[in-house]
Amino acid sequence: MASTIPHSGRILVVDDQDANLRVVSTLLTRNGYEVATAENGEAMFAACEVQMPDLILLDMLMPMMDGFDVLTRMKQDEALMRVPVICLTAMQDRDLLVRAFEAGAVDYITKPFLAEELLARVSAHVGLKLTRDRLERVASERQSLVNLVAHDLKNPLTSIMFASEVIIHEGCKPERVPRYLEMIHESANDAVVYIRRYLESQDPHNVAMDNAAHTGAGLNDTLDWLRSRYELQCESKGLAMQVVTVPEERTAAVDAMVLRQVCENLITNALKYATEGGELKLTARTGAPGFGVIMAEDRGPGIPSHKQRELFKAFTRLSDDDTHAEMSNGLGLSLARQIISRFGGQLFYEDREGGGSRFVVELPLRA
């Protein structure tokens, strides 16, 4: 008796004989698989566009487009190339079977088949496919986490390097030493908090969402923190920092640390491309009903028009100038937009009147 242990996985059965489709699909459905059928190659490709299967059982001898033609066409599609194919065939010719494997098949079953053999082969290849998918998801999630942690640690570490180099090399005024030491201590503490949040929490995104639900982030508080952290760095770059707060404090429905991280990224971009005698203007204001806005504006070179469409894509740099290539991995704005979107807001770019860049963070306000 065939096994009735439930399985998971989507299987597409392709055969021009209705009787074969019924027998195979009934057998697989009874054993817990999700099954779709197609009577020819064209119908198979149409079904794959609707929902990609985890395994294809392909009859090799079909009119118009046989199994070899189907396998050849599958090689032209990157997604379909990842789907394992088991050939259903009545042929015993060794040369034809070798040809099928060369075309991309992973296994074959000869007709008439034994139910136990078909189920065993299907189970093996579906299991391998689902395991590979899981491993790829884990690798992708881990790489995303590495990118996020590396990016978020870059800002506090840069502040630590800046303050320590000023103390060591530039013979700073004695009355400023305590402030630089404070900056080092605060930045190191931020780095530790980031590590704890991203590496020790089961889900760092949920931690941030919970914090947003309970506390939120004051727009004016955020700008005051940014001024305290970056005013000296702007000064060292010859940038005049100007902060314009909203008359009455507004609280955005976002985690305070997350909003700081996003705004830090905008400031560090301005610092990278700053010109002596420029300015960095941070403004908080109310926006559309129920929304608050933080803007970061500078008088740098701006964003080339051909780069603006891809500005928020991963690994896109703000400028064609290679001078700053070692200072940027092109992930910052992409991650910032994803984070802001998660909290129901948006991050976008505008050319600033008179030259320069304007980045706008718009977020829903807490009631």
N, C-alpha and C positions, 0 to 999 in steps of 0.2 A: 504494500500500500504506500502511496506517495506521502511524503512528509507534509504535515499541515502546520509546521512551525512558522509563525509570521515572520516575514522579512520586510525590509525597506528598500526602496529604489524604484526608479521609473524605467520601464523596459518598453522599447518600441519594436514591434514585430512586423517585418516587411515581407510579404509573400503575395503572389498573384492568385493563389488558390484560396477561396473563401473557407474551404474545409480545414486547411492547414491553419489559417488564422484563428478559427474558432477553437481548434484543439489546443494549440499552443497558448493562446490568451487565457482560456479557461483553466488550464493547468497552472499557469503562473499566478493568476488572480486568486485561485484557491490557496496558494501558498504565500499570500500576503503581499505580492508585488502590485504596483500600480502599472497597468498595461494600456498601451495605445497601439493601434494597428494602422498599417498603410498597405495599399494594394499594389503599389509600384514605387519606383525611385522618386518621381516628382512629388508624389503624395508624402513620401518620407521626409523630403527636404522641407515641405510645407509644414509638416507636423513639428519638425525640429525648430522652426522659427517661432511656433507658438509656445513650446516648452521643450527644453533640451533634455533628452533622456540620459540615464546613467549607463545604459547598455542597449545595443541594437542587435536583434536577431535578424539576419539578412539572408533571404533566399538568393542563391547565386544565379539561378536559371530563370530569369524573367524576361518577357518580351520588351522590345523598345530599349530599355535601359537595364542591362543585366547587373549582377552584383559587382563585377569588375569595374564597370562604368561608375557605379555608385561610389565605390571606394576611391577611385581616381578623383572624382569630384569632391569628395569629403576632404581630401588632402589640400584643397584650395581654400578651405575655411578653417581658421585657427581654432574656433570653438569646437567644431565637429571633429577635428583631428584628435581631440582629447577624449572622445567617446569611444570606448572599446566596442568592437564588432565581432560577433560570433557568426560564422557562415553556416547556413543550413543548406546542405547539398546532398544530392543523391550520387554524385560522382565519386569515383574511387581513384581517378587518375592522379598519381603522385605529382606530376608536373603542374596540373591545374591547382592542386592544393598549395604547392610551393608558390605559384603565382598569386594565389589569394593572400598568403602571408606577406609576400613582398608588397602587395597593394595596400596592406595595413590591417588585415584581420588579425585578431589575437588568438582565435581558436576556431574549431569547426565541429559540427555535429552532422553525422550522416543520417539520411532518411532511409528507411523508417527508424526513428530514434526510440530509445528507452526513456521513459519519464524520469527515472532516477538519474540517468546520465545527464539529461538536459538540465534538471534542477541543480545537480552538483556543479556543472560547469557555469551555469548562470550565477549561482551563489558565490562561487570563487571570484569571478570577474567583477560582479557588482560590489562584493566586499572590498576588492582591491581598489576599485574606482572611488568608493565612498571614503576609504581610508586615505587615499591620496588627496582627495578634496579636503578632508579634515586637516591633514598635515599642512596643506597649502594655506588654509585659513589661519591656522595657528602661526605659521611663519609670517604671514602678512600682518596679523595683529601684533605679533612681537616686533616686527620691523616698524610698524606705526608707533608703537609705544617707545621704541628706541629713538625714533625721530623726534617724538614729542618731548621726551625727557631731555635729549641732547639740546634741542632748541630752547627749552625753558631754562635749562641750567646756564646757557650761554650768557644771558643778560646779567644775572647776579655775579657770575664769574668775571665778566667784563668789568663790572663796577668794582669788584675787589682788585683786579689788576690795575685799573685806573688809579684808585686811591692809594694803593701800595706803591706804585711807581712815582706818584707825585711826592710822597713822603720820602722815598729813597733817593730819587734822582734830581728832583727839582728844587730842593732846599726850600720847601714851602714855609710860609710864615708860621711861627710857633702857635699863634692863636687859632690857626686853622687845623692844626694837627688833630685835636679832639674830634672835629667834624669828620675828617677823613677816617679816623679810627672807628667812629660810629658807623660810617658808611660800610666799612669792611665787615663789621660785626653784623649789621642788619642784612647785608647781602649774603653772607655766609648762612645766616639763619634762614633766609628765604630759600636758599639752595637745599638745605636740609628738609624744609617743609615740602618742597617739590618732590624730593626723593621719597619721602614718606608717603605722600599722596599717591604718587604714580606707581611705586613699587611695592608698598605694603598694603594698599587698599585692594579689596576684591574688585571694585569697579570705581576708579577715580572719577569717572564722569558722573556717577550717581552721587558721590561725595559733594562735588561742585553743585549739582542740582539741589541737593538737600540744603546746602549753605545758602543758595540763592533764595530758596523758599522761606527760610527762617530769618535771614538777615538782609540780604541784598547788598548793594554797593552805592554809597553816596557819590553823586557826580562831583561835587566840590571836594569831598574827602579824597577822591581818586586823584584829582588834579593837584591838591596840596601834597599828596604823597609823591607824585611824579616830580613836582618842583623840588621837593627836598632831596630826592634821589638823583636827579639829573641836572640841577641848576649848575653845579660846579663843572660837570662834564661839558655842558653847553658853553660855559665861560671859557674853558680850555680850548674849545674849537672856534672861539670868536663869534659864537651865536648868542644873541640876546633872547632870553626866554621870557615870554609874556604869557601870563595866565589870566583868563577871564572866566570868573565863576558865575553861576546862576544866582540871582538875588535871593532866592529861597531854596534851600537844599532840596534836591530831588533824589529819590532812591531808586536805582534801576534794579530790575528783577534778574540779577546776575550775581554770581559769586564774586566777592570783592577782589580776591587774589586773581581770579581769571580776568577780570576787567583790567587790572593792573598789568598783567602779562600782555594782553592784547595792545594796550596803549604803549607799553615799553617797547614793543616791536616797532610801532610807528615812530617812536622817538629815536631808537637806535638806527633806523633807516635814514632819518633826517641827519643824524650825526655822521653817518658814513659818507653822505654826499654833500655835506655842508660846505659852504664857501665862507671865507673870512668876512666878517661884517654883516652876515645874514641874520635871520631871526627864526625862532621857532615859537609859534603861537598855539597855545592850548585853550580851547574854549568849551565851556559847558553851557548848554541851553536846553529849553524845552523844544520838542519837535511837533510832530503830528499829535493829535489828542491821544494821551496815554503813553507817549514815548518821550524819551530823553535822548540828547545827542551830545557826543564829545567829538570835537574836531581837532585834528593836528595839522597845522599849516606851516610850510616853510618856503624859503626863497631859493631853494636848490635848483638843479637843472630840470626838474619835472620828469614826467614819464613820457618817453617817445610814443607818438600816436600808434605806431605799429606794435608796441608792447602792451598797450592798455587792455586789449581784448584778452590777453593771456596773463594779465597781471596777477591774478589770484590762483593760477595753476601751480602745482607743485614744481619746484626746481626752476622757476622762472625768476631771473634777476631783474632788478629795477632799471638797470642801466646797461648799455652796451660797453661801457668803459670797464676794461679788465682790471683797472687799478684796485677795485674793491672786491674782486672775485674771491680772494682768500678770506674775506670777512663775511661772506654770505653763502648759505647753501641753497637759497631760493625756496625754502620751506615756510618762512615766517608768515607771509601774507596768506598763503593757502591754509595753514593751520588756524590762523586768526579768524578767517572768514568761517571756517567750519565750526569753531568754538562759538562765535557770536550767533550763527544760525541755530545752533543747538538750544540757545536761550530765547529763540523767537525774534532775534534782531537781524540786522544786516550791516555789512561793512562794504563801503564802496569808495571809489576814487573820483576826484574832480580836478581839472586843471585850475590853478588858483589865478584869479585876476591879477594881472601885472607880472605873472611868472611864478613858477614854483608848483608845489603839490598841495593838495588838500585831501586828507583821508577822513572819512566820516563814519563814526560808529553810532548806530541808532539802535536803541534797546527799549523794550517795554518797561514802564515804571511800575513799581509796587503801588498798590492802592493806599 
